[in-house]
Amino acid sequence: MKITDAVHRVDSAGKLRGETKYIEDMHFDNLLYAKTLRSKVAKGRIIRIEYPELPKMIFIVSAEDIPVNNEVAMIEREMPIFANEQICYLGEPIALIVGEDKDAVLSYMSKIKIEYAEEEAECDLLLAAKKPDQLITERAYEKGNLSEIEFDEKFTETFETTYQEQLYMEKQGVVGTVEEDVVTVYGSLQCPYYVLNALKHAMGMDEKNLRVIQTPTGGAFGGKEEYPSLLACQVAAAAYKLKRPVRLVFDRREDIAFTTKRHPSKTVITSYIKNKKVIGMDFDMMLDAGSYLGLSDVVMQRAIFTMTGAYQFENLKIRGRTIRTNNVFTGAFRGFGAPQSMYGLELHMSHLAKRLGEDPLSFRRKHYVRQGDLTATNGRFNEEIYLDRLTDLLENMSGYHEKVSKKSSLTGYGVSVVPHGGGFTGDGEAVHIKAVVKLKKEVDGMVTILVSNVEMGQGAITTLTKIVATVLEIDMDGVQYQNPDTFFVPDSGPTVASRTTMVVGALLAKAAAKLKDRMNEPGEVMITEHFKQPDYVKWNAETNQGNAYMAYSWSVLLVRVEVDPISYEVKCTDIWGAYDVGVPIDEKLLIGQIQGGMVQGLGYAIMENMTSKDGGIEQIAFSSYPIPTTMDVPKMHADWILNPYSDGPFGAKSVGELTLVGVAPAVASAIEDAMNIVTFEIPVTPEVIERSLE
Amino acid sequence: MVEHYRPKNLTEALEWMAERKLIPVAGGTDLMIRARNWQGASRAMKGDVVYIQHLEELKFITETETDYHIGAGVTQAQFYDCKLLPDYAREVVGQMATPAIRNAATIGGNIVNAASVADLLPLLYAADAQIVLKSRDGQRVLPIQSFEIGKYMTARREDELMFEVILPKLKIKKYLYKKMGQRRSSILSKVSFLAIEVEGGTRIAIGAVNDTVVRSKELEKRINEGGGVKSVLDGYKALLNGSDDKRSTKRYRERVVINLLMKWMEEKR
């Protein structure tokens, strides 16, 4: 069997049969239920909280119950676990109200009175950006010398994007328990060790007394990267205080309204054109970080370090900013900044091609990067890059030239070409993550994978199991994986940044190669493998210079839409995608990622309109925040080339995020083509199309 | 505590409703959602409820020479599947919600709930349908326009249950139905538009823009008499008082209505 051949997913039978227990299904003896008491203002101070007398079996857990630090340790520690005096966003948690009976908890909550000294909230990104105090972080870098180049013309455009909600099927949920001297948090989460680190800081205990166990996770998309750390600290403190298990599971509306989502953005791009080629670009982007920085600066880095996309531009001036507002704080979401920057860049490239009277793919080909070229951040593209081959593949599989030349009115085509870097930005894998994996041969010959990376629907268990089994040349049944438990698994890093297969899978492949020679030894055999940074990765975090990513995956997309001239409704009929993800570990899982990315990208492109009003998200229900249904899903055509990556397992690079990133600009461009309009924002709703007709 | 009543038959339901204030629940696809609460806590019903979905007396579709009679307890799926009913009406119902919801949601529920986005209402306005209400003491018949008095407001008295809707048989020469939502299915309407051509001319009903359905016999007369397109469009524009909300904009809703009116009038000529 080839590594690319499809296998059954390891986790699917249990999920399809309803046997898998999610956090809300799990039984805990003496369980208490927690509901979050939230602020009713977006900004202000709490003057007084009037808690009515506590009935039997109702408990309050608030800032004073955090054993050591009332701070959520992420990158910064500015966000409190429970609000102290200051309120920074609408719905900020003030306390947990805990009890055995949910009706009693709600009844008690309805009688709590909170008096605020309300302050004027800053809820508008563009207004906030004008105030120096609202700037949280700023990064800038240059390449070549933009101010001295000679050019024929200059072309400036401004692009805006709104929120996008992850809308994982399983809502946020955690349980805290205390047994003897160990506080354990069970939860639906992506990053057990992020949670453990946050718990250490809040509880003042070490990993011997703190334990994090990931429960089957029904989707995440980044929404369970940093956010569960907040909830974990809350239930840990509650369980520690009450000496009973405490469960906190959000309701859907609560989850949509108050958890992290994709950053709204504004990007101003100026291209400098000479001889019908882009020779320089000025790229200025701002992100709405919301009330706390969280991961926003890291999101912004991914957005701007690869803002030149698939192209070689000699002269660059780049700036990125994160802006503080009193909106809900924004965070990780599949693509992590790239969906915003690549939307701007790719739609701008299509606009440029049209302006210069060129075919959008031919125009892009003139700028394609090649192996050995300098990246935007003056690193070197290390691996083979086959963008022309990939573009040929797309043109052939879709019949591109014939389709475009014979297109009928109200039908449109749009393209995009995007890269996505695998793993952490810069030297993050070596400096911050320092992944460790273990592979253990049990006494009975079974091989156990010990990593902190989680299954969240993407197929990680299957991929990792398959890699190990294939290296060992044994059946997949001979390899087992259990949900990460920090008492037993090493820190192989978070399940984010399209890194699980490429980075963790590679470490497991190395470990498996070492174990293979020792499979016949009696008793247990434990192999430990540490991440080592490849020699070609050089990064200076001070100057933002060097290799922003170890390796890039690539996609070339073509989208076909039909637009109704009466209602301006868009029907996306087809998406063709050609991909270079190195070597896919499993073709079926690759197709799963491609189709999921296309659909989530389509939602971002045309329908997922999410807005904030006075600090509150306006669309907090399935009835107002639409994601595509099967009726909206186009025909999806996918093909790929094999381009083995030397440091990936069996040549694999990253997949997960890439498949979403390029969709929105291609869809927007197709709509423009159909209606002969120009757009500067997503989602391109019928309302936007109607407005653009003027 | 909320009390729950499950009557044996329609008579018992009407008896109870005459004696105490009860909220009738049929399919529950809207009421149960609006009574949402922390999962695992009691539903936040606004008062005591009476369940009526099982009442056989409300589940019928019959016809006379002039009308169809559709019981309030008929589900949307049953309406859609009933070949006796005319295509233009079934098409409207076929685009409501999702198959699962259509199996539970009732015709009466959509009418009595009186949401401004209720998709049945433009159909009933265009057809000049009548609503039959029953109480312990008798029965009332109201034209749909008199029954729907506002957003989530009807002329139903607290002791009355909707019994049936009477849909007049029309000779439909042509019709145009368009439901605009944020996606292609399982979505509330941003605008819904129904135009039908019957003996006597055009009828037009516009839903989901104003609190209640827009229908103007005067403007229809102007269309039938071949009046100026501009005066017709301006007339409808003056009747629309939608607003910007989380689903759409006033501007978009008006523009689409105008586009549909123009298409309809062009094809009529």
Chai-1 contact restraints between the chains, C-beta under 6 A:
chainA,res_idxA,chainB,res_idxB,connection_type,confidence,min_distance_angstrom,max_distance_angstrom,comment,restraint_id
A,K102,B,W38,contact,1.0,0.0,6.0,A-B,restraint_1
A,K102,B,G40,contact,1.0,0.0,6.0,A-B,restraint_2
A,K102,B,A41,contact,1.0,0.0,6.0,A-B,restraint_3
A,D103,B,A41,contact,1.0,0.0,6.0,A-B,restraint_4
A,D103,B,S42,contact,1.0,0.0,6.0,A-B,restraint_5
A,L106,B,A41,contact,1.0,0.0,6.0,A-B,restraint_6
A,D251,B,Q39,contact,1.0,0.0,6.0,A-B,restraint_7
A,I566,B,N259,contact,1.0,0.0,6.0,A-B,restraint_8
A,I566,B,K263,contact,1.0,0.0,6.0,A-B,restraint_9
A,S567,B,M180,contact,1.0,0.0,6.0,A-B,restraint_10
A,S567,B,V256,contact,1.0,0.0,6.0,A-B,restraint_11
A,M607,B,Q182,contact,1.0,0.0,6.0,A-B,restraint_12
A,M607,B,R183,contact,1.0,0.0,6.0,A-B,restraint_13
A,E618,B,K246,contact,1.0,0.0,6.0,A-B,restraint_14
A,Q619,B,K246,contact,1.0,0.0,6.0,A-B,restraint_15
A,S623,B,L188,contact,1.0,0.0,6.0,A-B,restraint_16
A,S624,B,K246,contact,1.0,0.0,6.0,A-B,restraint_17
A,S624,B,R247,contact,1.0,0.0,6.0,A-B,restraint_18
A,P626,B,Q182,contact,1.0,0.0,6.0,A-B,restraint_19
A,P626,B,R183,contact,1.0,0.0,6.0,A-B,restraint_20
A,P626,B,I187,contact,1.0,0.0,6.0,A-B,restraint_21
A,T629,B,S185,contact,1.0,0.0,6.0,A-B,restraint_22
A,T629,B,S186,contact,1.0,0.0,6.0,A-B,restraint_23
A,M631,B,R184,contact,1.0,0.0,6.0,A-B,restraint_24
A,M631,B,S185,contact,1.0,0.0,6.0,A-B,restraint_25
A,D632,B,R183,contact,1.0,0.0,6.0,A-B,restraint_26
A,D632,B,R184,contact,1.0,0.0,6.0,A-B,restraint_27
A,E687,B,T249,contact,1.0,0.0,6.0,A-B,restraint_28
A,E687,B,Y252,contact,1.0,0.0,6.0,A-B,restraint_29
A,E690,B,Y252,contact,1.0,0.0,6.0,A-B,restraint_30
A,E690,B,R255,contact,1.0,0.0,6.0,A-B,restraint_31
